[in-house]
């Protein structure tokens, strides 16, 4: 079987699922989800259950034991893992083609933040990430506005822990108002009658700091935990301006239109140690401030 570890926010959960799903399809093995770390993770809730995903939850006796640092601990771990699925631990953020050549059972442990791990199964992955239930009433109103707009463009402004958490800020940083203004002007110069739909976890900051360019509609975030619906609202737009956020990455990727434009920040990570040249697909545009 292929087991994939799930941990982190919704965007990360989707990358981990997609990599595992693609490997299970390529190798002809069933997929299972390892939720042991997610059960201990306090910052985000499991949200994959909003989608029509495939795969059962792995049993505890199927999941490899966590590696320990001490000599005795490593011995204990080795004994516990005898007969269990071997681990494939992500070596770096960059794409590792050796993962795709895996034919036997494997437990994937990493973030796998590049479509190169699942591009061959893009249509299936998009279907897996379709919503289980209809949009909420408020989101359906937003969807109607998107569908009625001639050229809807999603704009994602990520603030939250990128601002309030010093560690997250040092790793990620944020896209500044000047960058959004440049990206929106770029879109408006090539897409006629653009309407910008602004999604943000801090809509007040977005209203106060984004330059008004053409028609702009600010989408109010909901507190019902159905964030996958917001992602699908982004995907319903014609084109996308994304933050350095896996959430808006998926909002753009789930849009299968061949003629879409996606503008992403040239610098995804503030920290060079976390650089991943494979994260942004080749067909998307990178924009500096």
N, C-alpha and C positions, 0 to 999 in steps of 0.2 A: 504494500500500500504506500501511498504518498501522504505524509502528514505535514501540515504547514502550521507553524506557530503563529498565533494571532495575538498582537499586543499593540497598544497605541491608540491614536484617534482614528476616525473613520477612514481618512485617506490612507493611512498606513495599513489598516486592516484590509483595505481593498487591494493594495499592492501585494500583501502577503497571500491573500486568497488567490489572486490572479496568477501569481507565479506557481503556486501549488496546483491550481486547476489546470494550467497549461501543461505542466509536467505530468499530471495524471492522465491527461488526454494523449500526450505524446507517447507515454510508456504503457498505456492500456491498463493502468492500475487504479483502484478506487481511491478517492480523496477523503481524508479525515482532517478535522480541525482540532488543533491543540489549543485549548482554552485555559490551560493551567496558569499561565502568566497573566492572562486577562482577568482571571478570578482574583488575582492579588493586586491588579492595577487599579489605583484609586482615582486617577485623573480623568479617565474617559470610560464610558460604558461600551459594551459590545453593541454595535449598530448594524452589523452585517445582516441581522435577521429582518431588516426592512426590505431586503432584496430576495429575488428568487434564486438564491445560491444553491449549489449542490454539495453533497458531502455530509457525513455524520460527524458527531463529536467523538474525538479519540478517547478511549478509556485510559485511566491512569497507568495501567499496566502495559499500555502500548507506547506511551511517551517515554523517551530516554530521560534518565535521571539527570538533574543539573550537575554540571562539572564542579568539583570542589578543588580548592587550591592546595590543601595540605597533602602530603604523601599518603597518609592514611585515608584521607577523603577521596583521593583519586583511585585508590584500590577499591574502596567501597563502591564508588560510582561504576568502575569497570565491571565489578561483579553484578551489580544491579542491571547493567545494560546488556548483559549477555542474552542473546536471543531476541533483543528488541531491534526496532528499525534503526539503522545507522544514521548518524547525524550529518547533515550538510550545513555547515555554518558559513554564513556570508563572510568572505575575506576582506572585502572593501566595498565602498559604495558603488564603484564602477561595475559595469556589466561583466559577468564571468561566463563566457560561452561554454565552459566545461559543465555547468549546471544543466544545460539543455541536452547534454549527451548522457545524462543519468538514465539508466534503463532499469535498475533494480529498485527495491524499496528505499525510501529516504524520508528523513525528518528535516524539513527546511527550517532554519533558524536565522532570520535576518529581516531586512526591510525590503529589498528587491525593488528599489525605486527607479525602474526603467521599463518602458513597454517592450524592450527587446526580449524580456523573459516570456512575454505572452502575445506578441504581435501576430504570430501565426494563427492564433485562435481568437482574434479580436471580435469577430461577430458573436462567438459563443460567450465570451466574457461580457460583452455588452448586454446580451440577453440575460445572463446570470444576474447582472446588476440592474435589471428592470425592477420596478417597484411592485411590491406584493399587493398594496392597497391603493385606492384612489387618493389624489391629493386632498389635503384638508381644504375646507371651504375658503379660507383666506388665500391659500396658495393657488387654488383653482382660479381665483380672481386675478392673481398675478399672471398665471399662465395664459389667461384670456387676453390680458394686455400685451403679453409677449407675442402671442399669435396674431394680434391685430396690428402690431407695429410693422412698418415696412421693412426696416433693417434693425432688428433688436441686437444689441451687443451687451454681453454681461461684463461687469466690472467687479472684481472681488478685492475688497480691502480687508486684509488680515491684520488685526491688532492683538487684543487679548493677551496671552502669555508672552507673545513676542515683545510686548512692551513692559508688562508688569514683572516678568520673571527674568532676573539678570542673566541667568545661564542661557535661557532660550534666546534672549536678545543678543548675547555675545555670539551665538551660533548662527542665528538666522538674520537678525536685523529686520528692518521693515522697508517697504516701498514708500517713498516720500511723496507729498503732493505734487512736486515738480515732475516726478516720473509719471504719475497718473495723467497729468495735463498733457505731457508729450505723447503718451500712448493714445489718449483719446483724440488728440488733434491728428495723429497719424491715421487712426481709424476713420475719422470724419473726412479726411482728405481723399480717401479712396472708396468709401462706402456712402452712397447717397442716402439722405434722410435717416441718418443713424439715430436711434434712440438708445441711450445708455441706461441699463438696469443695474443699479449699484447694490451689491450684496456685501454686508459687513457685519462683524460681531460687535462693531462700535459705530452704529449708523449716525449718531450725533457728531462724532469726530469727522466722519465722511462728509456730512452736510456742511460742516464748518470749514473744511479744509480742501475739498475738491473744487477745482475751477469749473464753473458752469460752461459747458460746451454743448450746444445744441439742446435737444430734449433729454432730460434726466429724470429717472424715476428711482426713488430710494425704496428698496424692499425691506420691510421691517422683519427682523429675525423673530422666530417663534421659540418658545421654551418648552415645546412638547416632546423633544428628543427625536423628532422625525427629520433629522438633518439631510437624510438621503433625498427627501423631496426638494429641498433647496438646491441640492446638487443637480437634480433633474430639471429644475427651472433654469439654471445656468445652461445646461445642455440643450434646452429648447431654443436658445438664442442662436442667431446666425453666426456670430463671431464672438471672440472672448479676449478680455484683458485680464490676465491672472496675476495674483500675488505669488510670492515665493512660498506657496502653500500647497500641500498635496490635495487639499479639499478642492481648491479651484482648478488644480491640474486635472482632477477627475471630472469636474464639471465641463471642462473643455474636451477632454478625451472621449467622454460618452457621446458627444456630438459626432455622428458619423458622416456628416456632410463633407463631401470632398472639397468644396469651395470655401470652407470656413477659413477665417484668419484667426490666429492665436498669437497674441503678443505677451511674452513673458519677460521678467527682469533678467538682464544680462548676468547679474550677480545673484545667484539663488541663495548662497550661503555667505554670511559675513566672515565666517571662519574658514580659512583655506584648508584646514585639516578635514573638513567635511565636504569638500568639493566633489561633485559628481557630474562629469561631462556627459553622461548618458541619460540624465534625468529628463531633460527637455527633448522631445522628439525632433528629428531633423527638419521636419516641415514647418515647425513653429518658428516664430521670429523672436530674437533676443534684442532687447532695447536697453540702452544705457540712459542715464539721466541726462 
